[in-house]
Amino acid sequence: MEAPPFASSTKTLSFRSSSPSSLLFLRKNRLNFRPSRNFCVRASSAGDSVVTLLDYGAGNVRSVRNAIRHLGFDVKDVQTPEDILNANRLVFPGVGAFAAAMDVLNKNGMAEALCSYIEKDRPFLGICLGLQLLFESSEEKGPVKGLGLIPGVVGRFDSSNGFRVPHIGWNALQIRKDSLILDDVGSNHVYFVHSYRAMPSDENKEWVSSTCNYGDNFIASVRRGNVHAVQFHPEKSGDVGLSILRRFLYPKAQLTKKPTERKVLKLAKRVIACLDVRTNDKGDLVVTKGDQYDVREHTKENEVRELGKPVELARQYYKDGADEVSFLNITGFRDFPLGDLPMLQVLRYTSENVFVPLTVGGGIRDFTDANGRKYSSLEVASEYFRCGADKISIGSDAVYAAEEYLRTGVKSGNSSLEQISRVYGNQAVVVSIDPRRVYLKNPEDVGFKTIRVTNPGPNGEEFAWYQCTVSGGREGRPIGAYELAKAVEELGAGEILLNCIDCDGQKKGFDIDLIKLISDAVSIPVIASSGAGSAEHFSEVFRKTNASAALAAGIFHRKEVPIQSVKEHLLNEGIEVRI
């Protein structure tokens, strides 16, 4: 695993906005968010109000920073090993790959300082990779030696038993012992996103404070004295996660436990709010939605359909209970995505008060600007991660990469999908597939995977294949959705967002045939998209397919079907959801 192509999170790319409305956007749309007093804790002295953050420079740690500040604390970045040794409390939000992280820690002399800090029982909180690095070694691109503080080897989840890898979503914890920071979590889900995990054993049982079941019981958290580490992401676990962070940051604070309303048992099905973002005719960024990607009103003015402002809507959906928020950038910046200052600011401002996962897609690929400067897709993705994105969604570029892979049988390693997955891990990469249904009289008429359809075609056709498209559905490609899904999984995708152009905006339900075809074909999570018009459509797709999540846009924007009503319906249907 190669190290990230940047040294620290303080490095930013120099770019100019390609939109003359960038400054206007900032004036119109910036919201002066302030920490919620329900969570805010101010320490008694300046030193006690500072949290030292070990950010080795990979992935999105902006959300951790924002969560810490949201709770009333200041953040100091680790620059030298001495900063670790002098910290009053240390948070290590490990993101990315095990080998790359250990390489950076060893080269900078921080591994030794980190071990010394922890061995002295100083206040420490590791998150995700920040937990895994405490173990002896990892099998990820390995074996790779870890810090060796906890006995055990970090291994990959076994997908042969039908469980999808990466493990993505909201899952339940089984508390094994007093963990202090997890005191009020037992009746709630927390958010996981990882492909590797450590297993409990006799050798490390004194460390394990909770486990989670996903095929097997793996270690979800550890505690010894003042040292804590969690495999899940508290900064992405909503109010529950903020409570966990607050207990660590201010352990003497008195928190009122919420009564246990129900027992959570397993991985929840996710309900995702999607925001299609583009500029209107005045140059302002707005949330829009169209039928089969037509986002203009059918009026004399033919104006862009406006359904709200992206930051405001995202914040509202977080309050309403959305499990994730996805931004699809369909504006005109695709020729220069790093010049898309307003969209980057949308991510920054959203991540200040939205503590669930954020995905962004649109224009993430290699490109050359007007001055001949070349940018890699990795540079583009890195900027989005630094601005608050947790996952990157790739569309057209993944289709081209899959076509080339199927043609040659060789993984070039140069595609945006492969580059980003290699550095940030496949859990950070979503591939968006946009197919159209093509009916057939005879399944032998094409060389792609066909299905017998539930509802016959307009001329009585009993079969169909799904042709993939690019450029927002405007261009068909010689590849089927089934073939594309299998190929991108091999190339490093960690999740598939499955749209169906024919169903988009129709509000007649998801394309069950398509979603079943793809979710049965791959071992990575599949998000169902396009066609939701009622809460019943969500329960239908979860009952009839192996979809891990379902996404909607227009029905949420227009307040036709509130997110909470979807959750309540699913719960009444016996489907595990986060409440």
KOLGU-962416 format. One line per field, with one value per residue (C-alpha): residue in one letter; x, y, z. Coordinates in Angstrom, 3 decimals, m for minus. Layout:
BEGIN
rest c(A/...);
c1 c(X/...);
c2 c(Y/...);
c3 c(Z/...);
This chain:
BEGIN
rest c(M/E/A/P/P/F/A/S/S/T/K/T/L/S/F/R/S/S/S/P/S/S/L/L/F/L/R/K/N/R/L/N/F/R/P/S/R/N/F/C/V/R/A/S/S/A/G/D/S/V/V/T/L/L/D/Y/G/A/G/N/V/R/S/V/R/N/A/I/R/H/L/G/F/D/V/K/D/V/Q/T/P/E/D/I/L/N/A/N/R/L/V/F/P/G/V/G/A/F/A/A/A/M/D/V/L/N/K/N/G/M/A/E/A/L/C/S/Y/I/E/K/D/R/P/F/L/G/I/C/L/G/L/Q/L/L/F/E/S/S/E/E/K/G/P/V/K/G/L/G/L/I/P/G/V/V/G/R/F/D/S/S/N/G/F/R/V/P/H/I/G/W/N/A/L/Q/I/R/K/D/S/L/I/L/D/D/V/G/S/N/H/V/Y/F/V/H/S/Y/R/A/M/P/S/D/E/N/K/E/W/V/S/S/T/C/N/Y/G/D/N/F/I/A/S/V/R/R/G/N/V/H/A/V/Q/F/H/P/E/K/S/G/D/V/G/L/S/I/L/R/R/F/L/Y/P/K/A/Q/L/T/K/K/P/T/E/R/K/V/L/K/L/A/K/R/V/I/A/C/L/D/V/R/T/N/D/K/G/D/L/V/V/T/K/G/D/Q/Y/D/V/R/E/H/T/K/E/N/E/V/R/E/L/G/K/P/V/E/L/A/R/Q/Y/Y/K/D/G/A/D/E/V/S/F/L/N/I/T/G/F/R/D/F/P/L/G/D/L/P/M/L/Q/V/L/R/Y/T/S/E/N/V/F/V/P/L/T/V/G/G/G/I/R/D/F/T/D/A/N/G/R/K/Y/S/S/L/E/V/A/S/E/Y/F/R/C/G/A/D/K/I/S/I/G/S/D/A/V/Y/A/A/E/E/Y/L/R/T/G/V/K/S/G/N/S/S/L/E/Q/I/S/R/V/Y/G/N/Q/A/V/V/V/S/I/D/P/R/R/V/Y/L/K/N/P/E/D/V/G/F/K/T/I/R/V/T/N/P/G/P/N/G/E/E/F/A/W/Y/Q/C/T/V/S/G/G/R/E/G/R/P/I/G/A/Y/E/L/A/K/A/V/E/E/L/G/A/G/E/I/L/L/N/C/I/D/C/D/G/Q/K/K/G/F/D/I/D/L/I/K/L/I/S/D/A/V/S/I/P/V/I/A/S/S/G/A/G/S/A/E/H/F/S/E/V/F/R/K/T/N/A/S/A/A/L/A/A/G/I/F/H/R/K/E/V/P/I/Q/S/V/K/E/H/L/L/N/E/G/I/E/V/R/I);
c1 c(0.000/1.527/1.468/m0.966/0.330/0.360/2.166/m0.495/m4.048/m2.867/m1.707/m4.267/m4.278/m4.043/m6.983/m9.223/m12.951/m14.138/m17.421/m17.780/m20.532/m18.249/m17.959/m21.629/m22.409/m20.334/m22.130/m25.589/m25.204/m22.821/m24.649/m23.223/m23.630/m22.947/m22.393/m25.510/m25.651/m27.091/m23.641/m21.233/m18.864/m16.279/m13.382/m12.210/m8.821/m7.361/m5.196/m8.121/m10.126/m7.574/m7.734/m4.614/m5.419/m3.081/m3.879/m1.280/m2.763/m5.151/m8.902/m11.596/m10.766/m12.606/m15.690/m13.733/m12.418/m15.905/m17.357/m14.694/m15.307/m19.061/m18.624/m16.820/m13.157/m10.258/m8.060/m4.278/m2.625/0.307/3.350/6.122/6.442/6.754/3.231/1.981/3.954/2.748/m0.941/m3.568/m5.904/m5.132/m7.522/m6.257/m8.892/m7.067/m8.323/m7.062/m4.807/m2.908/0.463/0.371/m0.463/2.310/4.774/4.004/4.083/7.420/9.073/8.040/9.058/5.475/4.979/7.387/5.870/2.356/3.298/4.926/1.861/m0.530/1.669/1.600/m2.223/m2.778/m6.247/m6.402/m9.178/m8.440/m11.069/m11.371/m7.801/m6.788/m8.006/m6.532/m3.031/m2.879/m2.734/0.331/m0.158/m2.577/m3.167/m4.078/m1.414/0.638/1.454/2.266/3.539/1.401/2.123/1.893/0.056/m2.835/m2.425/m4.031/m3.975/m6.284/m7.820/m10.317/m13.986/m14.966/m17.434/m17.882/m20.623/m22.854/m21.938/m20.993/m17.531/m16.872/m19.011/m20.819/m23.670/m25.273/m24.821/m25.457/m22.931/m22.728/m21.212/m18.823/m17.624/m17.722/m16.290/m17.214/m17.697/m20.263/m22.523/m25.629/m25.069/m26.583/m29.973/m28.620/m26.819/m23.398/m21.796/m19.145/m17.237/m14.336/m13.149/m10.746/m11.345/m9.709/m11.169/m11.574/m9.384/m8.178/m5.036/m6.828/m10.007/m8.846/m8.932/m12.261/m15.118/m17.647/m18.125/m20.280/m21.758/m21.220/m20.816/m18.699/m18.314/m15.450/m13.946/m15.958/m14.130/m11.338/m10.566/m7.846/m7.735/m7.761/m7.057/m10.068/m10.411/m13.442/m13.806/m16.873/m17.006/m18.534/m18.193/m20.531/m22.915/m25.210/m26.188/m25.119/m21.629/m21.414/m22.335/m19.466/m17.012/m18.305/m17.788/m14.191/m13.464/m15.096/m15.486/m16.739/m19.724/m23.071/m25.092/m28.690/m29.170/m32.015/m34.396/m33.989/m36.947/m36.038/m33.224/m31.065/m29.640/m27.944/m26.924/m29.661/m30.970/m29.998/m32.231/m30.203/m31.168/m29.704/m29.217/m28.668/m26.771/m26.204/m26.135/m29.352/m29.532/m28.374/m25.228/m26.336/m26.010/m29.403/m30.831/m32.828/m34.559/m35.867/m37.690/m35.031/m32.464/m34.519/m34.045/m35.776/m39.336/m41.650/m42.531/m41.895/m38.833/m37.532/m35.763/m33.843/m36.120/m35.184/m36.061/m33.843/m30.309/m27.850/m26.441/m29.841/m31.477/m28.624/m28.835/m32.593/m32.281/m29.739/m32.261/m34.983/m32.978/m31.265/m28.568/m26.385/m26.457/m25.275/m24.400/m24.366/m22.712/m24.475/m23.406/m21.121/m17.786/m16.933/m14.193/m12.491/m13.813/m11.140/m12.334/m15.743/m15.299/m19.005/m19.375/m16.284/m17.734/m21.024/m19.091/m17.196/m20.294/m22.388/m19.789/m19.869/m23.264/m24.131/m22.631/m23.579/m21.608/m21.375/m20.851/m20.047/m19.971/m19.643/m16.573/m14.088/m11.486/m8.131/m8.285/m6.220/m7.126/m7.106/m3.431/m2.330/m1.864/m2.702/m4.559/m5.057/m8.346/m6.527/m5.847/m9.496/m10.699/m8.185/m9.592/m13.139/m12.075/m10.340/m13.483/m15.636/m16.589/m16.432/m17.017/m16.446/m18.950/m17.583/m19.847/m18.786/m15.087/m15.761/m17.694/m14.725/m12.350/m14.577/m14.839/m11.058/m10.620/m13.122/m11.493/m7.902/m8.325/m5.644/m5.971/m3.979/m4.040/m4.381/m8.143/m9.672/m11.448/m8.227/m6.149/m8.571/m9.351/m5.660/m4.862/m8.061/m9.454/m12.381/m14.824/m14.269/m15.298/m18.868/m19.568/m22.762/m24.369/m27.035/m28.637/m31.673/m33.851/m33.758/m36.495/m35.806/m37.882/m34.970/m32.307/m29.743/m30.029/m27.289/m24.012/m24.883/m26.621/m30.389/m33.289/m36.877/m38.778/m41.567/m43.666/m43.534/m42.369/m44.591/m44.685/m44.989/m41.221/m40.417/m36.685/m34.473/m30.906/m29.730/m27.549/m25.226/m25.019/m22.569/m22.756/m25.855/m27.743/m27.246/m24.994/m25.449/m22.389/m21.761/m21.753/m24.487/m25.145/m24.370/m21.008/m20.162/m20.987/m18.814/m15.924/m15.910/m16.001/m12.802/m11.270/m11.787/m15.284/m16.585/m20.214/m22.583/m25.208/m27.700/m29.973/m32.523/m33.168/m36.535/m37.823/m36.298/m38.967/m41.814/m42.658/m43.861/m41.231/m37.675/m36.762/m36.819/m35.624/m32.519/m31.677/m32.084/m29.882/m27.007/m27.281/m27.179/m24.182/m21.729/m20.471/m20.219/m23.150/m25.701/m27.745/m31.121/m32.004/m34.661/m38.412/m39.372/m42.791/m43.976/m42.702/m43.957/m41.490/m38.619/m39.906/m40.541/m36.976/m35.549/m37.816/m37.346/m33.655/m30.322/m29.998/m28.191/m29.643/m32.280/m31.968/m34.508/m34.474/m37.600/m40.092/m37.938/m37.326/m41.023/m41.955/m44.246/m42.790/m40.847/m37.762/m39.133/m42.304/m40.140/m38.221/m41.389/m42.921/m39.807/m39.735/m43.395/m42.558/m39.901/m36.969/m34.027/m33.443/m31.729/m34.190);
c2 c(0.000/3.282/6.236/9.081/11.687/14.405/14.997/16.493/17.691/21.279/21.079/22.390/22.687/26.126/26.745/29.444/29.164/28.703/30.314/34.090/33.483/31.840/34.843/35.613/32.051/32.431/35.625/34.180/30.674/30.611/29.724/30.849/27.524/27.444/24.450/22.978/23.781/20.307/18.899/21.767/21.459/24.096/23.053/25.212/26.135/26.842/23.728/21.478/22.809/21.653/18.287/17.098/15.488/13.026/13.462/11.698/13.076/10.542/10.730/12.817/13.910/17.215/15.608/14.648/18.202/19.593/17.220/18.195/21.893/21.334/20.007/23.179/22.153/23.531/21.369/21.259/19.273/16.983/18.308/16.488/13.432/15.856/17.118/13.593/13.305/16.731/16.171/16.342/14.195/12.648/11.605/9.448/9.215/6.727/6.755/4.764/1.732/0.048/m0.111/3.506/4.712/2.706/3.898/7.544/6.987/5.181/7.667/10.643/9.034/9.176/5.441/5.352/8.488/7.088/3.835/5.750/7.964/5.000/2.887/5.722/5.445/8.941/9.882/8.415/7.744/5.801/5.675/2.952/2.480/4.204/1.033/m1.450/0.032/m0.832/m4.549/m6.619/m6.799/m6.638/m8.875/m5.835/m5.842/m7.700/m9.000/m5.507/m4.918/m2.674/m0.884/m4.181/m2.849/m5.318/m9.040/m10.075/m9.825/m7.600/m9.669/m9.192/m10.042/m13.355/m12.657/m16.364/m16.630/m14.175/m11.062/m8.083/m6.579/m3.752/m3.743/m0.449/0.923/1.250/m1.774/m2.791/m3.230/m5.909/m4.242/m6.611/m4.465/m0.940/1.209/4.645/6.262/3.654/3.835/5.020/3.312/m0.107/0.656/2.530/1.827/3.257/3.712/1.335/1.415/m1.061/m4.242/m5.442/m6.223/m7.647/m10.684/m11.210/m13.877/m15.048/m12.978/m9.653/m10.195/m7.740/m5.004/m5.728/m3.491/m4.279/m6.477/m6.297/m9.168/m9.233/m12.840/m13.266/m11.263/m8.846/m6.224/m2.998/m1.179/m1.582/0.075/m0.092/2.738/6.050/4.400/3.919/2.909/2.169/0.461/2.519/6.253/8.284/11.468/9.848/8.254/11.239/12.319/8.946/9.443/12.980/11.623/9.105/11.840/14.042/11.310/10.912/14.626/15.416/12.179/13.984/15.432/14.149/12.705/11.651/8.186/7.832/4.978/1.886/1.889/m1.206/m3.676/m3.226/m6.502/m6.246/m4.192/m1.711/m0.987/2.542/5.329/7.864/11.379/12.419/16.026/16.733/20.025/22.382/26.074/27.783/30.396/33.056/31.140/30.040/26.454/24.857/21.416/20.231/17.082/15.950/13.133/10.988/13.780/16.622/19.296/22.224/23.357/22.871/26.547/29.392/30.443/26.841/27.639/25.164/23.450/24.668/22.622/24.226/25.146/22.244/23.096/23.849/20.722/18.467/19.830/19.265/15.675/14.981/16.202/14.130/10.925/10.336/7.682/9.281/12.348/12.110/15.096/14.621/17.578/17.937/21.528/22.780/22.429/18.981/20.375/21.805/20.161/21.658/25.102/24.280/26.434/26.600/22.812/22.437/24.998/23.103/20.101/22.218/23.891/20.727/18.760/21.377/20.238/17.031/14.047/11.218/10.044/12.415/11.178/13.412/12.581/14.341/15.034/12.995/11.951/12.960/16.320/19.186/22.799/25.687/26.390/22.865/21.851/18.174/16.940/13.317/11.935/11.236/14.961/15.734/13.107/14.252/17.773/16.495/14.303/17.233/19.319/16.790/13.957/10.427/8.631/9.495/8.460/7.754/7.370/7.678/7.244/3.892/2.730/3.465/1.734/m1.342/m1.491/m1.391/m4.035/m6.388/m5.818/m6.475/m8.577/m6.378/m4.001/m0.953/0.626/4.030/4.532/6.908/3.971/2.033/5.028/6.239/2.736/1.885/4.896/5.432/1.910/0.509/1.553/5.157/4.504/4.231/3.476/4.967/2.803/4.411/1.780/1.751/m1.311/m2.772/m5.335/m8.457/m11.160/m13.588/m13.561/m14.770/m11.517/m9.789/m10.845/m9.422/m10.806/m10.893/m11.512/m12.662/m9.534/m9.382/m7.177/m7.788/m5.050/m2.872/m5.556/m8.491/m9.007/m11.345/m10.600/m7.553/m6.444/m3.240/m0.998/1.287/4.983/7.829/11.633/11.802/9.177/10.892/8.256/4.488/2.231/m1.334/m2.827/m4.221/m3.294/m6.859/m6.908/m3.417/m4.259/m7.375/m5.488/m2.475/m4.757/m6.390/m2.968/m1.803/m0.389/m0.737/0.043/0.379/3.084/1.522/3.890/3.062/5.914/4.466/4.664/8.024/10.461/8.055/7.328/3.823/1.982/0.765/m1.520/m4.739/m6.866/m4.728/m4.402/m8.126/m8.909/m6.720/m7.268/m11.038/m10.723/m8.831/m9.188/m5.445/m3.358/m2.098/1.099/1.041/4.288/5.773/5.386/5.681/7.225/5.857/4.335/0.952/1.063/0.986/m2.102/m3.786/m3.342/m4.572/m7.628/m8.666/m7.895/m7.898/m4.112/m2.698/0.794/2.720/6.286/8.929/12.589/14.259/12.782/14.068/17.496/18.033/16.694/14.123/11.280/12.332/10.321/9.594/8.067/5.760/4.678/4.093/2.039/m0.120/m0.671/m1.716/m4.156/m5.797/m4.352/m3.213/0.538/3.246/5.349);
c3 c(0.000/m1.029/1.309/0.687/m1.788/0.810/4.056/6.278/6.298/6.422/2.814/0.344/m3.396/m4.947/m7.220/m8.536/m8.829/m12.375/m11.369/m11.111/m8.575/m5.984/m3.678/m4.150/m3.063/0.075/1.026/0.343/1.686/4.600/7.770/11.084/12.844/16.560/18.828/20.374/24.072/24.661/24.024/24.608/27.558/28.415/30.593/33.455/32.033/28.638/28.746/29.590/26.645/24.050/22.300/20.499/17.149/15.448/11.760/9.631/6.424/4.886/4.458/6.067/9.600/9.211/10.750/13.864/14.134/13.707/16.301/18.838/18.212/18.260/21.805/22.875/22.655/20.648/18.429/18.321/15.534/16.141/14.316/16.185/18.478/21.383/20.705/21.419/24.650/25.841/25.070/27.823/25.727/22.382/19.593/16.722/13.947/11.752/8.164/5.185/5.014/7.855/6.080/4.917/8.415/10.076/7.446/8.244/12.021/11.866/9.507/11.634/14.914/16.125/16.604/19.562/21.077/20.669/22.404/25.238/25.667/25.806/28.070/30.596/30.681/29.303/27.918/24.403/21.916/18.724/15.989/13.315/12.061/15.289/17.032/14.556/14.754/18.464/17.617/16.793/13.029/10.115/7.109/4.976/2.241/4.766/7.183/8.445/11.960/14.181/17.447/19.340/22.399/22.170/21.333/18.062/14.291/12.253/9.440/6.634/7.051/5.492/2.665/1.849/4.465/2.589/4.560/2.427/2.671/3.460/6.581/6.011/8.070/11.477/13.700/17.300/20.112/22.785/25.849/27.646/30.511/31.864/29.134/30.532/27.131/25.972/28.999/27.115/23.763/24.349/22.795/19.783/16.529/15.710/12.296/10.933/7.655/7.362/5.657/8.370/12.034/15.145/16.890/20.648/22.257/25.650/25.130/24.595/26.647/29.323/26.683/24.991/26.169/23.421/20.381/17.278/15.316/11.570/10.587/13.700/16.887/16.259/18.569/18.432/21.250/23.781/27.064/29.658/32.169/30.304/26.959/24.666/21.029/18.876/15.500/14.615/13.872/16.729/14.654/12.103/14.610/15.157/18.670/20.078/18.685/20.019/23.446/23.200/22.294/25.078/27.674/26.555/26.367/29.698/31.690/34.816/32.967/34.211/31.336/31.675/30.269/27.825/28.643/26.505/24.126/22.124/21.682/18.601/17.394/14.017/11.003/10.140/6.674/5.700/4.416/2.440/1.355/m1.994/m3.066/m6.770/m6.731/m9.661/m10.478/m11.405/m14.147/m11.689/m10.823/m7.333/m6.153/m5.551/m4.917/m7.910/m9.089/m12.418/m14.104/m15.799/m15.314/m16.838/m14.167/m15.849/m15.316/m18.279/m18.457/m20.865/m18.887/m18.751/m15.486/m13.326/m10.813/m7.330/m4.248/m1.633/m0.623/m0.211/3.224/4.733/3.313/4.400/7.916/7.986/6.748/9.475/12.051/10.382/10.814/7.462/7.869/5.203/2.969/m0.626/m2.823/m6.595/m8.294/m11.648/m12.220/m14.982/m13.175/m14.472/m16.695/m13.613/m10.427/m8.180/m9.252/m7.890/m4.809/m3.912/m3.875/m1.717/0.655/0.747/2.075/4.598/6.008/5.969/7.914/10.689/11.935/10.078/11.898/9.567/6.501/3.529/m0.029/m2.999/m6.694/m10.016/m12.158/m10.125/m12.685/m14.139/m15.932/m17.322/m16.617/m19.090/m18.316/m19.158/m15.501/m15.044/m11.987/m11.046/m9.817/m6.559/m6.104/m6.795/m4.323/m1.704/m1.798/m1.389/1.547/3.225/2.811/4.643/2.285/3.701/0.419/m3.222/m5.894/m9.374/m12.397/m16.028/m15.329/m13.652/m16.722/m18.994/m16.570/m16.437/m20.233/m20.539/m17.850/m19.488/m22.864/m21.746/m18.617/m17.007/m14.068/m15.144/m11.703/m13.349/m13.280/m10.750/m9.141/m8.643/m7.545/m4.886/m3.631/m3.352/m1.153/0.818/0.870/m1.076/1.651/0.512/m3.110/m4.376/m8.043/m9.421/m12.130/m14.349/m16.620/m18.903/m19.349/m22.874/m23.588/m25.635/m27.277/m27.055/m24.308/m26.869/m28.834/m26.781/m25.234/m21.823/m18.764/m19.308/m16.961/m17.242/m16.278/m13.733/m16.013/m19.799/m22.143/m24.369/m27.052/m24.699/m24.306/m21.459/m21.222/m20.766/m20.207/m18.550/m20.703/m18.767/m19.591/m19.029/m19.036/m16.885/m18.835/m22.179/m23.781/m23.835/m23.578/m24.795/m21.312/m19.072/m15.454/m14.352/m16.154/m14.896/m11.280/m11.304/m12.928/m10.584/m7.562/m8.820/m9.540/m5.957/m5.499/m1.949/m2.638/m5.608/m6.018/m8.420/m10.324/m13.007/m15.407/m16.461/m12.874/m11.949/m10.811/m11.538/m7.868/m8.767/m6.763/m7.191/m10.093/m8.086/m11.028/m11.480/m7.793/m7.177/m10.203/m8.997/m5.238/m5.820/m8.149/m5.922/m2.369/m1.680/m0.401/m2.944/m2.531/m4.288/m6.043/m8.376/m8.175/m4.507/m4.027/m0.699/2.522/1.279/m1.588/0.922/2.725/m0.630/m1.835/1.478/1.561/m2.068/m2.651/m0.826/m0.973/2.065/1.703/m0.216/m1.440/m2.363/m3.323/m4.701/m2.221/0.634/m0.936/m1.606/1.862/0.268/2.347/5.480/6.376/9.831/8.388/6.265/9.367/11.372/8.556/8.257/12.010/11.980/9.175/11.329/9.369/11.482/11.180/13.180/15.164);
